[in-house]
Amino acid sequence: MDADHLVQMANRIATFFDAMPDREEAVEGVAQHIRKFWEPRMRRTLLAHVRQHGEQGLHPLLAQALRSRETMLMPAA
């Protein structure tokens, strides 16, 4: 699974939710979308990529969602 492609996809999701006036609702929307519609392998790859490379290249809303909702996004082992 290509982590750079996953970052691009996640950034597009964040761009969509960035239009919401309530920032917390937007963060929750990004996290819930990724949790509901991304398979566990995709979420693991994205989170591992961010741990290894930091938040560079992430939409700010995506970065906030990953920081604040990491436990929710991490699939069960």
Buried (B, 14 or more C-beta within 10 A) or exposed (E): EEBEEBBEBBBEBBEBBBEBEEEEEBBBBBBBBBBEEBEEEBBBBBBEBBEEEEEEBBBEBBBBBBEBBBEEBEEEE
